[in-house]
Amino acid sequence: MTTCTRGRALVAATLVAPFVLAGASSAGAADDEPLTIDTLPTLSDSEINKHRSPIDVPDVQAIDVPDIDPFEPEVTTSGGSTVVTLDTDVLFEFAEAELGESAQEAVAEAVADVPDGAQVTVVGHTDSVGSDAANLKLSKERAQAVADVIEDERDDLELDVSGKGEKDPVAANDKGGEDNPEGREKNRRVEIRYQG
């Protein structure tokens, strides 16, 4: 089989192996001689092809997938107060407070419907990973980055900016002593609050 290509030898080994395992001896190998590539029979392309199974390929149909905007904020209204919650995992790189161009556009869109002259509170929040001091600092920096974009877009709004770190979670950071990644993700946010 030294004249066979490696691929052909592999196919030959695959086709012959069941017969060898069932007790049949391979061509050219003695009963007590170990099976090697050199003792395998040489198969022609036509012999290999006749043992191939046809592969059924199912019809592929196009699926309509709706466009999902990762920057889409969560908006809740209660008693005349509106809260726009921005996911900081989408807006910022890990442990960073700089907004990219797409994130800036998302913030600008988030405040497009705020009434003229409204008082707007921008509050940053983190999860419980890291020290209290680091989380407080990061939450303030992220809130300020969002507020800077709002100020550039809407100079008519009165802004109050703060950060709460991990102090005001909306979900459990852990459950039963175990880490709760889903809860921590909800806690990493910047909230924009206003009346109207």
N, C-alpha and C positions, 0 to 999 in steps of 0.2 A: 504494500500500500504506500510505499514511499513515493510513488508517482502521483498520488492523490493530493489535492489541496487540503488544507486543514479543515475547511468547511465540509468537504465531501467526506473526510474521515469521521467527522463528528456525526454526520447524518448516517453513515454506515454503522457507527457504534450504536447509535440510537435504534436503528432498525434491527441490528443483530442481537443486541443485549437481551431482549426477552427470550430469544431462542436459547441463548447460552445459559440464562438463569433457569430455564425449564429443563436443562439437562442435555440439550443438543450440543454437540461439539462444533466449534467453528472450523471453517475450511483451513487446512494447513496447520492446525494446532493439535498436538497430542492430548489425550485425555488428562494426563497429569501435568501438562505444560500450562503455565499461567497465560491468560488472555492478554495480548498486547495489541497496540495499533498495527504492528507489522503482521500479526496473525489474522487480522480481520479480512474478509473477502473484499475485493475491489468491486464497486458497483458503478454501473454506467449512469449517466444522467437520466436516461429513460427508465431504468430500474428504480432510481430514487423518486422520480416524478410519479410513477404509478402507485407508490405507497403514500403519497401526500393526500391529505384530506382536503376537500374544498372548504374554503372559509366563507361562511355566510356573513355578508356585511349588511346590517340592517339599513333601511332607508333613513337618511338623515334629513330631518326637517328643521327649518329655522325656527327658533323660539324667540318670541318677542320679550325682551328683558327691559323693564321700565328703567329710565334714567334715575339713578339715585344720587342725590347731592349729599356728599359727606358733610358739608357745612350747614345743612338744614338745621336750624335751631329748634328747640322745643319751646312753644309759646303757651303759657297758661294765663287765664284771666279770671280774677275772682274779686268781687266787690269793687269793681272799677279800677283795680290795680292789675297791671300786666307785668309778667315776668318772662323775659326771654333768656333761656338757658343755652349757653354755648358750650360745646364739648371741647375741653382744652386738649384732649388727645388728638383732635382734628386740627385745632388752631396752631398748636405749638409742638416743637420737637421736645423730646424727653428732657425734663429739668431746665427748659429754656423759656424765655419770655419775649421772644422776638416773633412778630407776626410776618408771615410770608405774604406775597401779593394776593393770592387767592383767599387767604384768611382775612386780609384787610377788606377785600370786596364783600366777604360774607358778613363782617361786622357792619359795614356800611349799609348793606341790605337789611340787616336786623333792626336798624334804627330808622329806616325810611318812613315807617308809619307812626313814629312818635309824634304826638301833637307839638306844634310850635311852642317854644318857650317852656316846655315841661321840665320839671326837676327829675333828673335821672340819677339813680344810684347804681354804681358799677361795683360789684363785689366778687373778688376772686376766692376760690376754694380749692383745697387739695385733699388727697386721701391721707391715711395715717402713716404711710411709709416715709421714713426719714425723721429727722428731729423736728420738734415743734418750731424752733427758731428758723430752720431752713424752709419749712413749709409755709410759715407766716410770711417770710421774705418773698418766696416765689409767688404766693397768691397775690401779694400787693403788686409785684412787678407785672404779673399777667393782667391784673385788673387795670393797671395804669396803661399798658400797651393797648388794651381794648378802648379805654377812655380817650387815648390820644387819637385813635382813628375816628371815634365819634366826634370829637372836637373839630377835627379837620373837615368832617362831612357836615356837621350841624353845629355851627357856632352860636345858634340861638338857644341851645339847651344848657341848663344849669347842671353841672356834674358834681357828684359826691363819690369819691373813689376810695375803696378800702379793700383789705384782704383779711380773711379770717383763718387762713391755714386750714387745719383739719378740724376746727372747733365746731363747725355747723354741718355735719354730714346729713345727707338725705337718704342714705342707705348704710347698712352695717358693713364696716371694713373687714370684719371677721365674723364667723358664725361658729359657735361652740368651740372656740379656740383655734379654728382653722381659718386660713386666709380666704377671703371672699372677693375674688377679682372683679366680678360683676358689680358688686356694691362699691368697691373702690373706684371703678370707672365712672359710676354715676356721681361720685363725690368730687371728681376732678372736673371743675366747671367754672365758668364766669357767668354771673347772673346780671342782667340789665333790668332794673325795675323802674317803672314809671306809672303815673296815674293816667288813665284813659285807654 
